């Protein structure tokens, strides 16, 4: 059931035009320019691995595909949910563990 829901969400995000991603591949983790072609990072990164802000203003910011944005959003939300779950359900154990660690010092 979860995969079916994922297919529905990703397909609807792509075809609804969110993030203006209709001109990008359906599923990709690459960076793309405003024209929909691969983003050439070497145009904005100098030889000493620093950002050339003047070139960035000329070339523009890179874009991700909408499906990759949604997947990253889900990864981040699940990480936050895991931390909140641990804090809510295991607060007493965490609190007692930190207190006993302080007493050992």
C-alpha positions in Angstrom: 0.0 0.0 0.0 2.9 2.4 0.8 4.5 2.0 -2.6 1.2 2.6 -4.3 0.8 5.9 -2.3 4.4 6.8 -3.3 3.7 6.3 -7.0 0.6 8.5 -6.7 2.4 11.3 -4.8 5.4 11.3 -7.1 3.3 11.2 -10.3 1.0 13.9 -9.1 3.9 16.2 -8.1 5.5 15.7 -11.4 2.5 16.3 -13.6 1.0 19.1 -11.5 4.0 21.3 -12.4 5.2 21.8 -8.8 8.8 23.2 -8.8 8.5 23.7 -12.6 9.8 20.2 -13.1 7.9 19.1 -16.3 10.9 19.9 -18.4 13.2 17.7 -16.3 13.5 13.9 -16.2 10.9 12.2 -14.1 13.3 10.6 -11.6 16.9 11.8 -11.4 19.3 12.9 -8.6 21.3 15.2 -10.9 21.4 18.9 -11.0 19.8 20.7 -13.9 19.9 24.3 -15.2 17.0 26.6 -16.1 17.1 25.1 -19.7 16.5 21.6 -18.4 20.0 20.4 -19.4 22.6 19.1 -17.0 24.0 21.8 -14.7 27.7 22.5 -15.4 29.1 23.0 -11.9 32.6 23.7 -13.3 31.3 27.1 -14.5 30.6 28.3 -11.0 33.4 26.5 -9.0 36.9 27.9 -9.1 40.1 25.8 -9.3 40.5 26.2 -5.5 37.0 24.8 -4.9 35.4 28.1 -4.1 32.1 29.5 -5.3 32.3 32.2 -8.0 29.3 34.3 -7.2 29.6 36.4 -10.3 29.4 33.3 -12.5 26.5 31.9 -10.3 24.5 35.1 -11.0 25.1 34.6 -14.8 24.5 30.9 -14.9 21.7 30.7 -12.3 21.0 28.3 -9.5 20.8 24.6 -10.1 17.5 22.7 -9.9 16.5 19.3 -8.7 13.7 17.1 -10.2 10.4 17.3 -8.2 10.6 13.6 -7.4 14.0 14.1 -5.8 12.8 17.0 -3.8 9.9 15.0 -2.4 12.2 12.1 -1.6 14.6 14.4 0.3 11.6 15.9 2.1 10.4 12.5 3.2 13.9 11.5 4.3 14.2 14.6 6.5 10.7 14.2 7.9 11.4 10.6 8.8 14.7 11.6 10.6 12.9 14.2 12.6 10.1 11.8 13.4 12.7 9.3 14.7 14.3 11.9 17.0 10.9 13.0 18.3 9.8 9.4 18.9 13.0 8.7 20.9 12.6 11.8 23.0 8.9 11.2 23.7 8.9 7.5 24.4 12.3 7.1 26.0 12.8 10.4 27.8 13.1 8.8 31.3 15.8 6.4 30.1 17.7 9.1 28.4 17.4 11.4 31.4 18.6 8.7 33.8 21.5 7.8 31.4 22.7 11.4 31.3 22.4 11.8 35.0 24.4 8.7 35.8 27.0 9.7 33.3 27.4 13.0 35.2 27.8 11.2 38.5 30.6 9.1 37.1 32.7 12.2 36.3 
